[in-house]
Amino acid sequence: MSLKILGHNPSQRNIAAEFQVAQWTVSSKFNDVVNALCGLHSDIVSWKRGGFDDTPERIMRDKRYYPYFQDCIGAIDGTHVRVRVGGNKKITYWNHHNYTSMNILAVCDFNMKFIYTRIGVPGRAHDSKILTHCARHDEYFPFPRSEKYFLVDSGYPNRRGFLAPYRGEAYHPNHFAGRKPTTLRETFNKRHSSLRSVIERTFGVWKGKWSVLEGRIRYDVEMQEKIVAATMALHNFIRDSNIEDIDFNAAEETESYDADPIGNTSPSHDDHGVDRIYDPTADEYMSTVREGIAREIWDDR
């Protein structure tokens, strides 16, 4: 019953009729299952420091990215999930897309698995401010050490540990429709966009599979937060199972896959000490790293 609710978003009344049980039974069991999945989220949406040591296979086997992005370990972005709120709370949750939502920060690896999430931040909050808060104050945030980094879009600063594209230059695939990049910065941006698409494809699989996230809003904010955590846990569980899955397969076949165009964090990480302070402004170190990668790609074109 719970999987049907999460996957197809029917009303609990319809589920009760279909399974020939009382509606209160559906509600009670759905709450139990979602709470259990939130517990699974704490175990399965996680990261291990040792997992960042090696270059991801996705990069190693693609000459577009290797050796240029050999120190990249994943991607970060925010996404909005609609929520139902009223009264004064509506202003806080009203986002720049003109609807009420929570803004979810997620970190994924190149296997399209979530390794960290920040759930429940009101939709009005800006992505970069959420990242700043998590990187500075959340001991479980997967802060890259040494030369490693995550890919971020231009909404985030190009800061050590977080490689952003060049601002003011063509970046997204539609910017290059019918033409090739013509400058060093455009060439870098196109490669960066292509590799960073893993986070967009991860969001696409997740939202496309669990219609409760995108359909009619049937639950309050607190329950919606739990549903987000529960479905992210199921997302990773399916990926870990290695069972053939049409949504993941479709996402792997294209870099522009889109299935349907401050809360929980993971307490089960190993060695989560942060060895430097996050500064939400661009820095010279990462600008030098970006320039070096861009120059290598440009020279090898």
For each residue, the residues with C-beta under 8 A, 3 or more apart:
1: 4 5 15 19 21 26 29 30
2: 5 6 29 30 33 34
3: 6 7
4: 1 7 8 10 15
5: 1 2 8 9 10 12 15 26 30 212
6: 2 3 9 210 211 212 227 230 231 234
7: 3 4 209 210 211 212
8: 4 5 211 212
9: 5 6 211 212 215 216 218
10: 4 5 14 15 18
11: 14 15 218
12: 5 15 16 23 26 27 30 218
13: 16 17 23
14: 10 11 17 18
15: 1 4 5 10 11 12 18 19 26
16: 12 13 19 20 21 22 23 25 26
17: 13 14 20
18: 10 14 15
19: 1 15 16 26
20: 16 17
21: 1 16 25 26
22: 16 25 26
23: 12 13 16 26 27
24: 27 28
25: 16 21 22 28 29
26: 1 5 12 15 16 19 21 22 23 29 30
27: 12 23 24 30 31
28: 24 25 31 32
29: 1 2 25 26 32 33
30: 1 2 5 12 26 27 33 34
31: 27 28 34 35
32: 28 29 35 36
33: 2 29 30 36 37 230
34: 2 30 31 37 38 223 226 227 230
35: 31 32 38 39 226
36: 32 33 39 40
37: 33 34 40 41 229 230 231 233 234
38: 34 35 41 42 226 229 230 233 264
39: 35 36 42 43
40: 36 37 43 44 230 233 237
41: 37 38 44 45 117 229 230 232 233 264 266
42: 38 39 45 46 264 266 267 268
43: 39 40 46 268
44: 40 41 233 236 237 240
45: 41 42 114 115 116 117 229 232 233 236 266
46: 42 43 115 116 266 268 269
47: 51 52 107 109 115 116 142 266 269
48: 51 269 270 271
49: 52 145 269 270 271 272
50: 53 270 271
51: 47 48 109
52: 47 49 73 142 144 145 148
53: 50
54:
55: 59 60 66 70 71
56: 59 60 72 73 74 109 110
57: 60 61 110
58: 61 62 65 110 111 198
59: 55 56 62 65 66 69 70 72 110 195
60: 55 56 57 66 70
61: 57 58 66
62: 58 59 65 66
63: 66
64: 191 194 195
65: 58 59 62 68 69 72 191 195
66: 55 59 60 61 62 63 69 70
67: 70 296
68: 65 191 293 296 297
69: 59 65 66 72 151 191 195 293
70: 55 59 60 66 67
71: 55 147 148 149
72: 56 59 65 69 148 149 150 151 163 195
73: 52 56 109 144 148 149 150
74: 56 107 108 109 110 115 150 151 198 199
75: 107 108 150 151 152 195 196 198 199
76: 105 106 107 131 150 151 152 156 162 199
77: 105 106 127 152 153 196 199 200 203
78: 103 104 105 106 127 130
79: 103 104 106 203 207
80: 95 97 101 102 103 104 123
81: 101 102 104 213 214 224 228
82: 99 100 101 214 217
83: 93 100 101 102 123 217 221 224
84: 100 217 219 220 221 224
85: 89 90 92 93 100 221
86: 89 90
87: 90
88: 91 92
89: 85 86 92 93 122 221
90: 85 86 87 93 94 100
91: 88 94 124
92: 85 88 89 122 124
93: 83 85 89 90 100 101 102 122 123 124 221
94: 90 91 98 99 100 123 124
95: 80 98 99 100 101 103 123 124
96:
97: 80 101
98: 94 95
99: 82 94 95 123
100: 82 83 84 85 90 93 94 95 123
101: 80 81 82 83 93 95 97 123
102: 80 81 83 93 119 120 121 122 123 221 224 225 228 263
103: 78 79 80 95 121 122 123 124 125 127 130
104: 78 79 80 81 117 118 119 120 121 228
105: 76 77 78 117 118 121 127 130 131 134
106: 76 77 78 79 114 116 117 118 199 202 203 232
107: 47 74 75 76 114 115 116 117 142 150
108: 74 75 112 113 114 115 198 199 202
109: 47 51 56 73 74 112 113 115
110: 56 57 58 59 74 198
111: 58 239
112: 108 109 198 201 202 205 239 248 251 252
113: 108 109 202 235 236 239 240
114: 45 106 107 108 117 202 206 232 235 236
115: 45 46 47 74 107 108 109 142 266
116: 45 46 47 106 107 134 140 141 142 265 266
117: 41 45 104 105 106 107 114 228 229 232 264 265 266
118: 104 105 106 121 130 134 138 262 263 265
119: 102 104 225 228 229 263 264
120: 102 104 221 225 262 263 264
121: 102 103 104 105 118 125 130 262 263
122: 89 92 93 102 103 125
123: 80 83 93 94 95 99 100 101 102 103
124: 91 92 93 94 95 103
125: 103 121 122 129 130
126: 129 130 155
127: 77 78 103 105 130 131 155 156
128: 131 132 155 156 157 280
129: 125 126 132 133 280
130: 78 103 105 118 121 125 126 127 133 134 262
131: 76 105 127 128 134 135 152 156 162 280
132: 128 129 135 136 278 280
133: 129 130 136 137 138 262
134: 105 116 118 130 131 137 138 141 265
135: 131 132 138 141 143 274 278
136: 132 133 277 278
137: 133 134
138: 118 133 134 135 141 265
139: 272 273 274
140: 116 265 266 267 269 272
141: 116 134 135 138 265 272 274
142: 47 52 107 115 116 269 272
143: 135 161 274 275 276 278
144: 52 73 148 149 150 161 162
145: 49 52 148 275
146:
147: 71 289
148: 52 71 72 73 144 145 161
149: 71 72 73 144 160 161 162 163 286 289
150: 72 73 74 75 76 107 144 161 162 163
151: 69 72 74 75 76 162 163 164 192 195 196 199
152: 75 76 77 131 155 156 162 163 164 196
153: 77 156 164 165 171 196
154: 164 165 167 171
155: 126 127 128 152
156: 76 127 128 131 152 153 159 162 164
157: 128 162 164 280 281 282
158: 162 163 164 282 283 286 287 290
159: 156 162 164 278 279 280 281 282 283 286
160: 149 276 283 285 286
161: 143 144 148 149 150 278 286
162: 76 131 144 149 150 151 152 156 157 158 159 286
163: 72 149 150 151 152 158 192 286 289 290
164: 151 152 153 154 156 157 158 159 167 282 286 290
165: 153 154 169 171 188 189 192 193
166: 169 171 185 188 189 290 294
167: 154 164
168:
169: 165 166 183 185 186 189
170: 175 176 181 186 189 190
171: 153 154 165 166 175 189 190 192 193
172: 175 193
173: 176 177 193 194 255 256
174: 177
175: 170 171 172
176: 170 173 179 180 181 186 190
177: 173 174
178:
179: 176 182
180: 176
181: 170 176 186 187 189 190
182: 179 186
183: 169 186 187
184: 187 188 294 295 297 298
185: 166 169 188 189 294
186: 169 170 176 181 182 183 189 190
187: 181 183 184 190 191 294 297 298 301
188: 165 166 184 185 191 192 290 293 294 297 298
189: 165 166 169 170 171 181 185 186 192 193
190: 170 171 176 181 186 187 193 194
191: 64 65 68 69 187 188 194 195 297
192: 151 163 165 171 188 189 195 196
193: 165 171 172 173 189 190 196 197
194: 64 173 190 191 197 255
195: 59 64 65 69 72 75 151 191 192 198
196: 75 77 151 152 153 192 193 199 200
197: 193 194 200 201 255 256
198: 58 74 75 108 110 112 195 201 202
199: 74 75 76 77 106 108 151 196 202 203
200: 77 196 197 203 204 256 257 258
201: 112 197 198 204 205 251 252 255 257 258
202: 106 108 112 113 114 198 199 205 206 235 251
203: 77 79 106 199 200 206 207
204: 200 201 207 208 251 257 258 259 260
205: 112 201 202 208 209 235 247 248 251 257 259
206: 114 202 203 209 210 213 231 232 235
207: 79 203 204 210 213 214 259 260
208: 204 205 247 258 259 260
209: 7 205 206 231 235 238 247 259
210: 6 7 206 207 213 231 234 235
211: 6 7 8 9 214 215
212: 5 6 7 8 9 215 218 227 231
213: 81 206 207 210 227 228 231
214: 81 82 207 211 260
215: 9 211 212
216: 9
217: 82 83 84 224
218: 9 11 12 212
219: 84 223 224 227
220: 84 223 224
221: 83 84 85 89 93 102 120 224 225
222: 225 226
223: 34 219 220 226 227
224: 81 83 84 102 217 219 220 221 227 228
225: 102 119 120 221 222 228 229 263 264
226: 34 35 38 222 223 229 230
227: 6 34 212 213 219 223 224 230 231
228: 81 102 104 117 119 213 224 225 231 232
229: 37 38 41 45 117 119 225 226 232 233 263 264
230: 6 33 34 37 38 40 41 226 227 233 234
231: 6 37 206 209 210 212 213 227 228 234 235
232: 41 45 106 114 117 206 228 229 235 236
233: 37 38 40 41 44 45 229 230 236 237
234: 6 37 210 230 231 237 238
235: 113 114 202 205 206 209 210 231 232 238 239
236: 44 45 113 114 232 233 239 240
237: 40 44 233 234 240 241
238: 209 234 235 241 243 245 248
239: 111 112 113 235 236 245 248
240: 44 113 236 237
241: 237 238
242:
243: 238
244: 249
245: 238 239 248 249
246: 249 250
247: 205 208 209 250 251 259
248: 112 205 238 239 245 251 252
249: 244 245 246 252 253
250: 246 247 253 254 257 259
251: 112 201 202 204 205 247 248 254 257 259
252: 112 201 248 249
253: 249 250 257
254: 250 251 257
255: 173 194 197 201
256: 173 197 200
257: 200 201 204 205 250 251 253 254
258: 200 201 204 208 261
259: 204 205 207 208 209 247 250 251
260: 204 207 208 214
261: 258
262: 118 120 121 130 133
263: 102 118 119 120 121 225 229
264: 38 41 42 117 119 120 225 229
265: 116 117 118 134 138 140 141
266: 41 42 45 46 47 115 116 117 140 269
267: 42 140
268: 42 43 46
269: 46 47 48 49 140 142 266 272
270: 48 49 50
271: 48 49 50
272: 49 139 140 141 142 269
273: 139
274: 135 139 141 143 277 278
275: 143 145
276: 143 160
277: 136 274
278: 132 135 136 143 159 161 274
279: 159 283
280: 128 129 131 132 157 159
281: 157 159
282: 157 158 159 164 286 287
283: 158 159 160 279 286 287
284: 287 288
285: 160 288 289
286: 149 158 159 160 161 162 163 164 282 283 289 290
287: 158 282 283 284 290 291
288: 284 285 291 292
289: 147 149 163 285 286 292 293
290: 158 163 164 166 188 286 287 293 294
291: 287 288 294 295
292: 288 289 295 296
293: 68 69 188 289 290 296 297
294: 166 184 185 187 188 290 291 297 298
295: 184 291 292 298 299
296: 67 68 292 293 299 300
297: 68 184 187 188 191 293 294 300 301
298: 184 187 188 294 295 301
299: 295 296
300: 296 297
301: 187 297 298
